[in-house]
Amino acid sequence: MTTANTPNPTPALAGVTHRDIEVNGVRLHIAEQGEGPLVLLLHGFPECWYSWRHQFAPLAAAGYHVVAPDQRGYARSAQPEDVGAYTLPHLTGDVIGLIHALGEERAVVVGHDWGAPVAWATALLRPDVVRGVAGLSVPPVPPAFLAPTALSRATYGDGFYQLYFQQPGVADAEFARDVASTFRRVLHSGSGDNPAQANPRPWVVPEGRTITDTIPEPQALPGWFTEEDVRTFAREFAGHGDRAFTGGLNWYRNIDRNWELLAAFNGARIQPPALFVVGDRDMVVALGGGPQAILDLAAQNAPNLRRTVVLPGCGHWTQQERPDEVNAALLDFLAGLDAEG
């Protein structure tokens, strides 16, 4: 495995450095800060390392080596051509490979959105490597963590966004047409500041319309998300051109394959110490049947769940919308792990 420093085209975050690491034959870009026990921060769709901008300094100041990769297919990391290269076994393999490439035997793994299934799956498959696991937004539901497409179709119809994403090149082109606009639309749409999220509903595209038709560009951004943030995300994704979002969309195109590959783990439970954080205005809460159903799922599937945190008024972008509360929960969880040795 080789590492190399890479230029940082974004406005500098004090103390955060950047480099590339080759893991499992795939070049991954990482942002990192601090020294001490390793904490990996795994972003979701359609994000990158910058989604954790509010977590670097507080966790590093508390004595941790904080590393946020662009996961395979995203932003400055490589984007394999093969759709089948984005399964959960590939993604968890990247996490394990990255931990070892950073010179560590174990780490705490934290994930948000799609990063949460990767974190949960890593803890399920390799509990010997995961000191602790935290999921933001998406609860642990082994073995594949997202419902198979047949169930989604029966429940929400053909327009359900995860089914819409199955069409090769369709959402890819719509999202890449104006990357900055896509970030404004998607992050505002799922925000707890969006009035529509007072009663979050599944994201469904009506027949004959496009995905961007369903998420209009906002007249104003929520207070936690600035135009400079929009420009930063857009710059990070610029290297993949009209395939800016194809790598991330390919994760969705492996939902059913994940169920096949992980069938042997059906009924398994996640054993490492765990933390779960979710906003009560998160669309995932609606998909999961409500706040209590989500919390019950987490407790059932992660028997060593140390704490659950429900953030009132918070939408889907948990650590960006409520950084202070998320940081406090993470630091408390990490301190508890350290006290146990």
C-alpha positions in Angstrom: 0.0 0.0 0.0 1.3 3.4 -0.9 0.5 6.9 0.3 1.0 10.2 -1.3 0.2 13.8 -0.4 -2.5 15.4 -2.5 -3.3 19.1 -3.1 -6.2 20.5 -1.2 -8.4 22.6 -3.5 -10.8 23.5 -0.7 -10.6 26.4 1.8 -8.2 25.0 4.5 -9.7 23.7 7.7 -7.1 24.5 10.4 -5.1 21.4 11.2 -6.7 19.1 8.6 -4.2 17.5 6.2 -4.9 15.5 3.1 -3.3 12.5 1.3 -4.1 9.5 -0.8 -3.9 5.8 0.3 -4.2 2.8 -1.9 -6.5 0.2 -0.3 -7.5 -3.0 -2.0 -6.3 -1.7 -5.4 -8.4 1.5 -5.0 -7.0 5.0 -4.4 -8.8 6.6 -1.5 -8.4 10.2 -0.5 -8.4 10.9 3.2 -8.6 14.0 5.4 -7.1 13.7 8.9 -6.2 15.6 12.1 -4.9 14.7 15.5 -3.0 11.9 17.1 -4.1 9.0 19.3 -6.7 6.2 19.0 -8.1 6.0 15.4 -11.6 7.3 14.7 -12.9 6.8 11.1 -15.7 9.0 9.9 -17.6 7.6 6.9 -19.8 10.0 4.9 -23.0 9.2 3.0 -24.7 10.2 -0.2 -24.0 12.6 -1.9 -21.2 13.7 0.3 -17.5 13.4 1.1 -14.9 14.1 3.8 -16.1 17.7 4.1 -19.4 16.5 5.7 -17.4 16.0 8.9 -15.9 19.5 8.9 -17.3 20.2 12.4 -16.0 17.0 13.9 -12.3 17.2 13.1 -11.1 19.8 15.6 -13.2 18.7 18.7 -12.3 15.0 18.3 -8.6 15.8 17.6 -8.5 18.1 20.6 -9.8 15.3 22.8 -6.9 13.1 21.8 -8.0 11.1 18.7 -6.6 10.5 15.3 -9.6 11.6 13.2 -9.7 10.3 9.6 -12.5 10.9 7.1 -12.1 9.2 3.7 -13.8 10.0 0.5 -15.2 6.5 0.1 -14.8 4.6 -3.2 -16.5 6.4 -6.0 -16.8 9.7 -4.3 -15.1 13.1 -4.7 -11.3 12.8 -4.8 -11.2 9.0 -4.5 -11.0 6.6 -7.4 -14.2 5.5 -9.1 -14.1 1.9 -10.3 -16.0 1.3 -13.6 -17.6 -2.0 -12.6 -21.0 -1.4 -10.9 -20.3 -4.6 -8.9 -17.3 -3.1 -7.3 -19.5 -1.2 -4.8 -20.9 -4.0 -2.6 -20.9 -3.9 1.1 -18.1 -6.5 1.2 -16.0 -4.1 -1.0 -16.8 -1.1 1.2 -16.2 -2.9 4.5 -13.0 -4.2 3.0 -11.9 -0.6 2.3 -12.5 0.3 6.0 -10.5 -2.7 7.3 -7.7 -2.0 4.7 -7.6 1.6 5.7 -7.4 0.9 9.4 -4.4 -1.4 8.7 -2.8 1.0 6.2 -2.9 3.7 8.9 -0.9 1.4 11.1 -3.7 0.4 13.5 -5.2 -2.9 14.5 -8.5 -1.5 15.8 -10.6 1.6 15.4 -13.8 3.3 16.3 -16.0 3.5 13.1 -18.6 6.2 12.7 -20.9 6.4 9.7 -23.7 8.7 8.5 -26.4 7.9 5.9 -24.8 5.2 3.6 -21.7 5.5 5.8 -23.8 4.0 8.6 -24.5 0.7 6.9 -20.8 0.5 6.1 -19.9 1.2 9.7 -22.6 -1.3 11.0 -21.5 -4.0 8.5 -17.9 -3.5 9.4 -18.7 -4.1 13.0 -20.9 -7.1 12.1 -18.2 -8.8 9.9 -15.1 -7.8 11.8 -15.8 -7.2 15.5 -12.2 -8.0 16.3 -11.2 -4.7 14.5 -14.0 -2.4 15.6 -13.5 -1.0 19.1 -16.9 0.7 18.9 -19.4 1.7 16.2 -21.6 4.7 15.9 -24.4 5.2 13.3 -26.0 8.5 12.5 -29.4 8.5 10.8 -29.5 4.8 9.6 -30.1 2.2 12.3 -28.5 -1.3 12.3 -30.6 -3.8 10.3 -28.4 -6.7 9.3 -27.5 -8.2 7.0 -27.8 -5.7 4.2 -29.1 -2.6 6.1 -31.3 -1.3 3.2 -34.5 -3.1 2.2 -34.3 -5.2 -1.0 -35.7 -3.5 -4.1 -38.7 -5.9 -4.3 -39.9 -4.9 -0.9 -39.3 -1.2 -1.6 -41.3 -1.5 -4.8 -44.2 -3.2 -3.0 -44.2 -0.6 -0.3 -43.6 2.7 -2.1 -44.0 2.0 -5.8 -41.7 2.3 -8.8 -40.9 6.0 -8.1 -39.2 5.3 -4.8 -35.8 7.1 -5.0 -33.8 3.9 -4.4 -35.5 2.3 -7.4 -35.2 5.5 -9.5 -31.4 5.3 -8.8 -31.3 1.8 -10.3 -31.6 3.2 -13.9 -28.1 3.5 -15.3 -27.1 7.0 -16.2 -30.4 8.7 -15.4 -30.0 10.2 -12.0 -26.3 10.4 -12.8 -26.9 12.9 -15.6 -29.6 14.9 -13.7 -27.4 15.4 -10.6 -24.2 16.2 -12.6 -25.9 18.8 -14.9 -25.3 21.4 -12.2 -23.4 20.0 -9.2 -23.7 23.1 -7.0 -27.5 23.2 -7.6 -27.7 19.5 -6.7 -26.1 20.1 -3.3 -28.4 23.0 -2.6 -31.4 21.0 -3.5 -30.6 17.7 -1.8 -29.2 19.1 1.4 -32.0 21.6 1.8 -34.6 19.0 1.0 -33.5 16.7 3.8 -32.8 19.4 6.3 -34.9 19.8 9.5 -35.2 23.4 8.5 -37.2 22.5 5.5 -40.9 23.0 6.5 -41.8 19.8 4.6 -39.6 17.8 7.0 -41.9 18.6 9.9 -43.7 15.4 8.7 -41.0 13.5 6.8 -42.1 11.3 4.0 -40.4 8.7 1.8 -38.8 10.3 -1.3 -40.9 9.3 -4.3 -40.6 10.5 -7.9 -44.0 10.7 -9.6 -44.2 9.0 -13.0 -43.1 11.2 -15.8 -41.0 13.5 -13.6 -37.3 13.6 -12.8 -35.5 13.3 -9.5 -34.6 17.0 -9.5 -38.3 18.0 -10.2 -39.1 16.6 -6.7 -36.5 18.8 -4.9 -36.7 22.4 -6.1 -33.8 24.7 -5.5 -34.4 26.6 -2.3 -34.7 30.4 -2.2 -32.5 30.4 0.9 -30.2 27.9 2.5 -30.6 26.7 6.0 -28.3 28.5 8.5 -26.0 25.5 9.0 -25.2 25.2 5.2 -23.6 28.2 3.4 -22.8 29.0 -0.2 -19.2 28.5 0.6 -20.1 24.9 1.7 -21.9 24.5 -1.6 -18.9 25.6 -3.6 -16.6 23.3 -1.5 -18.7 20.2 -2.2 -18.9 21.2 -5.9 -15.1 21.5 -6.2 -14.6 18.2 -4.4 -16.7 16.4 -7.0 -15.4 18.3 -10.0 -12.8 15.6 -10.9 -15.3 13.1 -12.1 -17.0 15.4 -14.6 -20.4 14.1 -15.8 -19.9 11.0 -13.6 -19.6 13.1 -10.5 -22.4 11.1 -8.7 -22.1 7.8 -10.6 -19.8 6.1 -8.0 -22.2 7.0 -5.1 -25.3 5.9 -7.1 -23.6 2.6 -7.8 -23.9 1.8 -4.1 -27.7 1.8 -4.5 -27.3 -0.5 -7.6 -25.9 -3.2 -5.3 -28.7 -3.3 -2.8 -30.0 -6.7 -3.9 -26.5 -8.0 -4.5 -25.7 -7.1 -0.9 -28.6 -9.3 0.3 -27.2 -12.2 -1.7 -23.6 -11.8 -0.5 -24.5 -11.3 3.1 -27.3 -13.9 3.4 -25.2 -16.0 5.8 -25.4 -13.2 8.3 -29.2 -13.0 8.3 -30.3 -12.8 12.0 -26.8 -11.9 13.2 -26.4 -9.1 15.7 -23.8 -6.4 16.0 -21.6 -7.1 19.1 -19.2 -4.1 19.5 -20.3 -1.2 21.8 -22.6 1.0 19.8 -24.1 4.5 19.6 -27.1 5.6 17.5 -28.0 9.2 16.8 -31.0 10.3 14.7 -33.1 13.4 14.0 -36.8 13.3 14.5 -37.3 15.0 11.1 -35.2 12.5 9.2 -36.8 10.8 6.3 -35.2 7.6 7.6 -37.5 7.8 10.6 -40.5 7.8 8.3 -39.1 4.8 6.3 -38.5 2.9 9.6 -42.0 3.4 11.0 -41.4 6.3 13.4 -38.9 7.2 16.1 -39.8 4.4 18.5 -39.6 1.8 15.8 -36.2 3.0 14.8 -34.9 2.9 18.4 -36.3 -0.6 18.8 -34.5 -1.8 15.7 -31.3 -0.3 17.0 -31.6 -2.0 20.4 -32.6 -5.3 18.9 -29.8 -5.5 16.4 -27.0 -4.0 18.5 -27.3 -5.6 21.9 -24.4 -3.6 23.3 -26.0 -0.3 22.3 -24.7 2.2 24.9 -26.9 5.1 24.1 -29.5 6.4 21.6 -29.9 10.2 20.9 -32.9 11.6 19.2 -32.4 15.2 18.1 -35.6 17.3 18.0 -36.1 19.3 14.8 -33.0 17.7 13.1 -33.3 16.3 9.6 -31.1 13.9 7.7 -27.8 15.7 7.7 -27.2 14.9 11.4 -23.6 16.0 12.1 -23.8 19.0 9.9 -27.2 20.3 11.2 -26.4 19.6 14.9 -22.6 19.5 15.3 -22.5 20.4 19.0 -24.9 17.7 20.0 -23.3 15.1 17.8 -19.8 16.0 19.0 -20.9 15.7 22.6 -22.5 12.3 22.0 -19.4 11.0 20.1 -17.0 12.3 22.8 -19.0 10.8 25.6 -19.1 7.4 23.7 -15.4 7.5 23.0 -14.6 8.4 26.6 -16.6 5.4 27.7 -14.6 3.1 25.4 -11.3 4.5 26.6 -12.3 4.0 30.2 -12.9 0.3 29.5 -9.4 -0.1 28.0 
